[in-house]
């Protein structure tokens, strides 16, 4: 096994050993439990209201099952989202939440790089 931060474990039929699945479940739970955005004090001696626009420069990326489905769902509800495109082997779309945080949704795909989603079609290949 190489010591590169990535385990070289053979997968058997797309399955991992039970011990690894249990360890990854515990690790994923711990990571999820520690992710949070800190609320700031708006008044009093602990006031730390940001000087700039709330959410400026902050983006949160979610790797999900189907970024195109999220795009279709949010735009059907009247929420503006960026047109999905393929970058780094993933469909990518983003939107800003009401506080200004950029939320990015990405899902793996075999569709060629630089492909853009087109309403009414599965996708539209952009020639470069």
C-alpha positions as a Python dict, from the first residue, in 0.01 Angstrom:
ca = {
    (1, 'X'): (0, 0, 0),
    (2, 'X'): (139, 343, -95),
    (3, 'X'): (140, 620, 165),
    (4, 'X'): (-10, 890, -56),
    (5, 'X'): (-331, 972, 127),
    (6, 'X'): (-524, 733, -94),
    (7, 'X'): (-571, 368, -7),
    (8, 'X'): (-485, 120, -283),
    (9, 'X'): (-749, -137, -193),
    (10, 'X'): (-887, -377, -449),
    (11, 'X'): (-1263, -349, -490),
    (12, 'X'): (-1450, -673, -534),
    (13, 'X'): (-1752, -625, -757),
    (14, 'X'): (-1778, -260, -652),
    (15, 'X'): (-1792, -347, -284),
    (16, 'X'): (-1557, -253, -2),
    (17, 'X'): (-1472, -469, 299),
    (18, 'X'): (-1722, -441, 586),
    (19, 'X'): (-1463, -292, 822),
    (20, 'X'): (-1390, -15, 572),
    (21, 'X'): (-1759, 60, 514),
    (22, 'X'): (-1814, 89, 890),
    (23, 'X'): (-1511, 313, 935),
    (24, 'X'): (-1612, 541, 647),
    (25, 'X'): (-1967, 564, 788),
    (26, 'X'): (-1830, 676, 1126),
    (27, 'X'): (-1591, 922, 960),
    (28, 'X'): (-1864, 1063, 735),
    (29, 'X'): (-2094, 1108, 1034),
    (30, 'X'): (-1823, 1290, 1230),
    (31, 'X'): (-1749, 1521, 937),
    (32, 'X'): (-2118, 1596, 884),
    (33, 'X'): (-2171, 1670, 1252),
    (34, 'X'): (-1887, 1925, 1252),
    (35, 'X'): (-1992, 2121, 943),
    (36, 'X'): (-2179, 2435, 1041),
    (37, 'X'): (-2183, 2805, 969),
    (38, 'X'): (-2120, 3015, 1275),
    (39, 'X'): (-2392, 3274, 1348),
    (40, 'X'): (-2248, 3613, 1440),
    (41, 'X'): (-2355, 3845, 1719),
    (42, 'X'): (-2541, 4149, 1586),
    (43, 'X'): (-2524, 4366, 1899),
    (44, 'X'): (-2366, 4396, 2243),
    (45, 'X'): (-2004, 4354, 2351),
    (46, 'X'): (-1957, 4049, 2126),
    (47, 'X'): (-2082, 4228, 1812),
    (48, 'X'): (-1892, 4089, 1516),
    (49, 'X'): (-2117, 4187, 1229),
    (50, 'X'): (-1919, 4157, 904),
    (51, 'X'): (-1810, 4482, 739),
    (52, 'X'): (-1884, 4355, 386),
    (53, 'X'): (-2181, 4180, 232),
    (54, 'X'): (-2280, 3862, 417),
    (55, 'X'): (-2166, 3551, 233),
    (56, 'X'): (-1921, 3737, 11),
    (57, 'X'): (-1640, 3506, -98),
    (58, 'X'): (-1792, 3197, 65),
    (59, 'X'): (-1897, 2897, -140),
    (60, 'X'): (-2013, 2558, -23),
    (61, 'X'): (-1982, 2266, -263),
    (62, 'X'): (-2207, 1961, -244),
    (63, 'X'): (-2118, 1652, -443),
    (64, 'X'): (-2455, 1494, -509),
    (65, 'X'): (-2624, 1220, -706),
    (66, 'X'): (-2777, 1442, -978),
    (67, 'X'): (-2689, 1811, -1013),
    (68, 'X'): (-2916, 1841, -1318),
    (69, 'X'): (-3216, 1728, -1113),
    (70, 'X'): (-3136, 1993, -852),
    (71, 'X'): (-3106, 2256, -1127),
    (72, 'X'): (-3444, 2156, -1275),
    (73, 'X'): (-3612, 2154, -933),
    (74, 'X'): (-3486, 2492, -813),
    (75, 'X'): (-3547, 2670, -1144),
    (76, 'X'): (-3901, 2524, -1157),
    (77, 'X'): (-3957, 2699, -824),
    (78, 'X'): (-3837, 3032, -966),
    (79, 'X'): (-3491, 3025, -808),
    (80, 'X'): (-3209, 3149, -1028),
    (81, 'X'): (-2927, 2900, -1081),
    (82, 'X'): (-2631, 2895, -1316),
    (83, 'X'): (-2669, 2695, -1635),
    (84, 'X'): (-2513, 2353, -1568),
    (85, 'X'): (-2189, 2270, -1746),
    (86, 'X'): (-1941, 1984, -1733),
    (87, 'X'): (-1610, 2058, -1566),
    (88, 'X'): (-1360, 1810, -1425),
    (89, 'X'): (-1589, 1520, -1516),
    (90, 'X'): (-1885, 1663, -1322),
    (91, 'X'): (-2206, 1850, -1396),
    (92, 'X'): (-2182, 2178, -1206),
    (93, 'X'): (-2455, 2427, -1118),
    (94, 'X'): (-2469, 2695, -852),
    (95, 'X'): (-2703, 2939, -685),
    (96, 'X'): (-2685, 3198, -408),
    (97, 'X'): (-2878, 3146, -88),
    (98, 'X'): (-3072, 3438, 66),
    (99, 'X'): (-2767, 3540, 273),
    (100, 'X'): (-2542, 3551, -35),
    (101, 'X'): (-2354, 3225, 15),
    (102, 'X'): (-2275, 3049, -314),
    (103, 'X'): (-2403, 2690, -311),
    (104, 'X'): (-2251, 2463, -573),
    (105, 'X'): (-2393, 2125, -669),
    (106, 'X'): (-2180, 1876, -862),
    (107, 'X'): (-2239, 1522, -985),
    (108, 'X'): (-2013, 1283, -1176),
    (109, 'X'): (-2077, 1226, -1547),
    (110, 'X'): (-1925, 1070, -1858),
    (111, 'X'): (-2047, 1360, -2073),
    (112, 'X'): (-1761, 1544, -2251),
    (113, 'X'): (-1592, 1844, -2084),
    (114, 'X'): (-1732, 2193, -2154),
    (115, 'X'): (-2076, 2054, -2238),
    (116, 'X'): (-2357, 2286, -2132),
    (117, 'X'): (-2707, 2184, -2028),
    (118, 'X'): (-2986, 2309, -2251),
    (119, 'X'): (-3349, 2318, -2138),
    (120, 'X'): (-3553, 2072, -2340),
    (121, 'X'): (-3246, 1862, -2424),
    (122, 'X'): (-3031, 1639, -2209),
    (123, 'X'): (-2730, 1854, -2293),
    (124, 'X'): (-2574, 2063, -2567),
    (125, 'X'): (-2213, 2014, -2674),
    (126, 'X'): (-2025, 2342, -2697),
    (127, 'X'): (-1749, 2337, -2959),
    (128, 'X'): (-1422, 2501, -2862),
}
